């Protein structure tokens, strides 16, 4: 491959959640695609960075597109299912996630994946990005996608980007600071976390976890005081006795001198080494407090830095360089409309998210405007939309962004950075790039309605772009209502529910179990269920939660306190909840 030049319709640089989704979607659309990644696994946050308990887009109505396809693949492949942790409804061995993405890539003859490479420079012809140079080769493409974890192509191409906080005077964001302060100086962006997996060794004494340089146990004191050791471990419990350590309270978030990530290659490696050591020391502290039953997992990730394979391949980056785009997503765009359960609908919407705004600054609690709502017996986030124009540079042609590097404010990034929404952005960008090749146009000239319909009508993984709580992707009128609100955005319901004239049919999946018992309605959206049968669970009381709109409506409106029910669903021991899939009265 020495000094070779390759040509493609679409080049994707970076194999994270967004870049991987973009490459797969572009190739499925028919574009000749090259994907270049730094690491031997694809999927980024979902796999290589170890966050295999993803947050957001958990409601059935939002499990669409490549995100929904990924969940279905995991459910089929992951022994024991996905009900393992309490931080997420979907937790899995990251090796299984990596296999899914690798298999999707292998089945596409027009998608070439090159791993172990990082971009060195960007080639421009006038105002247009035309190629990216790597160590030993160059790739020329009609459309180039920046799917890097830190927005590296933005810097290499000298495309304007943001890094750090914006003041309230910039966009009037209610949670933005009025003036720069000690917090904004110490943590210009959110802290990354180097995920480490622990293993329950049971009766066997686990190997001792060695302390890394600068071990200071007091940094971790009190990490699980308000939870207890069992709940702390179950936060990120994975199948096979594994525990994902991605813990924000006196845990392994690390942000000391975080701007070193974008200063130089040397300072970035320096920061990453410290971040890795910090997680190693957290693991050491956990073992010292909870005993040698728990140790580092073996052979989970490809080994790095002489470690055991317990450490993710790189840190979980929550924030990167952020494009200055044609429009910018701000906090107002993700907050609910006054008196509503949804955020305002963007007419050029291409992806949806619903996660609450979540910021990480070690040792500092930063209050944000609330965007959570009660739904399905639990808290979830207000649905919001991602506009196409936030993916396009103000002036530069030939390039789109598809990761956490979209044009978004620092405040709003806390909601747009989550794995499912980034995957949805990636799918939309891959589709857009392929259509630009077909139409021989620049991304800024692509008719957004063409893109929207392509996403909705995709044969394999149609993606919802209008957030509607009660519109399952299996609903026979799903496409009709999605198109209706695209044509008539002024009629988008503030309740987030479309008129449900034809209820969807739900089936009891083969992995569902049945439980008989008594319903307790403690408060609106707060339900308990005391099981009478089967015998092993007799007398136990579980929290009832659901991801399905008809079940949510039943629990709210059709069922009464102390009613005897037969419930089909799945128990989650870590969260002490019963995930309801169907109810017989």
Secondary structure as UniProt FT lines:
FT   TURN            2..3
FT   STRAND          4..13
FT   HELIX           17..29
FT   STRAND          33..37
FT   HELIX           44..46
FT   TURN            47..49
FT   HELIX           60..62
FT   HELIX           65..77
FT   TURN            79..80
FT   HELIX           94..106
FT   TURN            109..110
FT   STRAND          111..115
FT   STRAND          121..125
FT   TURN            126..127
FT   STRAND          128..133
FT   STRAND          137..146
FT   TURN            149..150
FT   HELIX           152..156
FT   TURN            157..158
FT   STRAND          161..162
FT   HELIX           168..171
FT   TURN            174..175
FT   HELIX           182..186
FT   STRAND          192..193
FT   STRAND          196..200
FT   TURN            202..203
FT   TURN            213..214
FT   HELIX           217..219
FT   TURN            220..227
FT   HELIX           229..234
FT   TURN            235..236
FT   STRAND          237..238
FT   HELIX           239..241
FT   STRAND          242..245
FT   TURN            248..251
FT   STRAND          253..254
FT   TURN            256..257
FT   HELIX           258..262
FT   HELIX           265..290
FT   TURN            292..293
FT   STRAND          294..296
FT   TURN            305..306
FT   STRAND          322..323
FT   HELIX           331..334
FT   TURN            338..339
FT   TURN            347..348
FT   STRAND          349..353
FT   TURN            362..363
FT   STRAND          372..375
FT   TURN            376..377
FT   STRAND          378..381
FT   STRAND          383..387
FT   HELIX           388..391
FT   STRAND          392..393
FT   STRAND          399..401
FT   TURN            404..405
FT   TURN            410..412
FT   HELIX           413..416
FT   HELIX           419..439
FT   HELIX           443..445
FT   HELIX           448..456
FT   TURN            459..461
FT   TURN            469..470
FT   TURN            473..474
FT   TURN            476..477
FT   HELIX           478..487
FT   HELIX           489..491
FT   TURN            494..495
FT   TURN            510..511
FT   STRAND          513..523
FT   TURN            524..525
FT   STRAND          526..533
FT   HELIX           535..537
FT   TURN            538..539
FT   STRAND          541..546
FT   HELIX           549..553
FT   HELIX           554..558
FT   TURN            561..562
FT   STRAND          564..572
FT   TURN            573..576
FT   STRAND          577..584
//
